[in-house]
Amino acid sequence: MSLRTTARHAARRLLPAAVRGPLARIEQRLNAVRFTIPDRGRLDYRVEFDYPSLRKARAVILWHDDWELATKATLDAIDRLALVCDGDLVVDYGCGIGRVTQGLRQRHPARVLAVDRSTTMRAHARGYVSSSDVAAGAVEILSDLELFERGAELQGSVDCILLIEVLQHIPEPVLDDLLPRLRALLAPRGRLFLLGNDSLDVDRDGNSGSPVEPVLARHLQILRRDRWSDGFAHVRHSFVCA
Ligand SMILES: C[S@@+](CC[C@H](N)C(=O)[O-])C[C@H]1O[C@@H](n2cnc3c(N)ncnc32)[C@H](O)[C@@H]1O
């Protein structure tokens, strides 16, 4: 467990709730400032993901959580919901440095397309994901463009699409284009699994805090919603969609 996680656990035990709440909000604001894109339009991304430093790339992926605990909790949620079976074709969309792809491969012999729009994150992923998995083709690291260029080949064939800590950051107008394209890749019994915040950084009016659920429901059928707290610093929300 990291020093920050230990300190957070101690604070949770020792500080009264009246102090913990404001402290958590200050930490949230500091992180938001740390990773904010300085010059942006109203409908642009709010968060910068292109950090050549692996330390910063990891920090922007999980602002508050302990890496090992949160990764285990995420993989446990995927398993509890029986989302991935051995031999499945999985898209880890917005894979970052490959945290979930790598963990998933350690649990399941599934084939994973690890997709990220950031060249820098994909470069980190090439160092993080098992090189033998990449060499064997069990994991392919792709840009979003490369994924959709293979749209005809992949259409209707993907068993599970994971969006872990990703969707909340994508501006709503981009989601309205992206979600139907992802849905088209799903096999007839395929599932799209979203885990993260339940509100958007950027809605169609350029505001933050709009709920994720109506955007999802516009494009997919929501089969179940869950809340997860064990292993996470803050409650995470998930949706299983078809
Ligand atoms: C917070 S990180 C999460 C990374 C990873 N899913 C994890 O949980 O470890 C969000 C990632 O989504 C990627 N991303 C954001 N918008 C994207 C988009 N439209 N298409 C593909 N990737 C995107 C970012 O580059 C970043 O690597």
The ligand as an SDF file (V2000), in Angstrom:
LIG
                    3D

 27 29  0  0  0  0  0  0  0  0999 V2000
   -7.9240    8.0300  -16.5260 C   0  0  0  0  0  0  0  0  0  0  0  0
   -7.1400    7.1970  -17.8270 S   0  0  0  0  0  0  0  0  0  0  0  0
   -7.6760    5.5210  -17.5570 C   0  0  0  0  0  0  0  0  0  0  0  0
   -6.7220    4.4970  -18.1320 C   0  0  0  0  0  0  0  0  0  0  0  0
   -7.1110    3.0390  -17.9290 C   0  0  0  0  0  0  0  0  0  0  0  0
   -8.4220    2.7230  -18.4190 N   0  0  0  0  0  0  0  0  0  0  0  0
   -6.9940    2.6530  -16.4690 C   0  0  0  0  0  0  0  0  0  0  0  0
   -8.0280    2.6150  -15.7850 O   0  0  0  0  0  0  0  0  0  0  0  0
   -5.8780    2.3910  -16.0100 O   0  0  0  0  0  0  0  0  0  0  0  0
   -8.0870    7.6720  -19.2530 C   0  0  0  0  0  0  0  0  0  0  0  0
   -7.4520    7.2270  -20.5680 C   0  0  0  0  0  0  0  0  0  0  0  0
   -8.4290    7.3600  -21.6140 O   0  0  0  0  0  0  0  0  0  0  0  0
   -7.7850    7.8330  -22.7740 C   0  0  0  0  0  0  0  0  0  0  0  0
   -8.8110    8.4530  -23.6140 N   0  0  0  0  0  0  0  0  0  0  0  0
   -9.5020    9.5940  -23.3450 C   0  0  0  0  0  0  0  0  0  0  0  0
  -10.3770    9.8340  -24.3310 N   0  0  0  0  0  0  0  0  0  0  0  0
  -10.2480    8.8500  -25.2440 C   0  0  0  0  0  0  0  0  0  0  0  0
  -10.8890    8.5560  -26.4830 C   0  0  0  0  0  0  0  0  0  0  0  0
  -11.8290    9.3570  -26.9990 N   0  0  0  0  0  0  0  0  0  0  0  0
  -10.5000    7.4560  -27.1560 N   0  0  0  0  0  0  0  0  0  0  0  0
   -9.5410    6.6470  -26.6390 C   0  0  0  0  0  0  0  0  0  0  0  0
   -8.9050    6.8750  -25.4880 N   0  0  0  0  0  0  0  0  0  0  0  0
   -9.2510    7.9530  -24.7770 C   0  0  0  0  0  0  0  0  0  0  0  0
   -6.7310    8.8020  -22.2440 C   0  0  0  0  0  0  0  0  0  0  0  0
   -5.7150    9.0500  -23.1690 O   0  0  0  0  0  0  0  0  0  0  0  0
   -6.2620    8.0710  -21.0040 C   0  0  0  0  0  0  0  0  0  0  0  0
   -5.1810    7.2310  -21.2760 O   0  0  0  0  0  0  0  0  0  0  0  0
  1  2  1  0
  2  3  1  0
  2 10  1  0
  3  4  1  0
  4  5  1  0
  5  6  1  0
  5  7  1  0
  7  8  2  0
  7  9  1  0
 10 11  1  0
 11 12  1  0
 11 26  1  0
 12 13  1  0
 13 14  1  0
 13 24  1  0
 14 15  1  0
 14 23  1  0
 15 16  2  0
 16 17  1  0
 17 18  1  0
 17 23  2  0
 18 19  1  0
 18 20  2  0
 20 21  1  0
 21 22  2  0
 22 23  1  0
 24 25  1  0
 24 26  1  0
 26 27  1  0
M  CHG  2   2   1   9  -1
M  END
$$$$
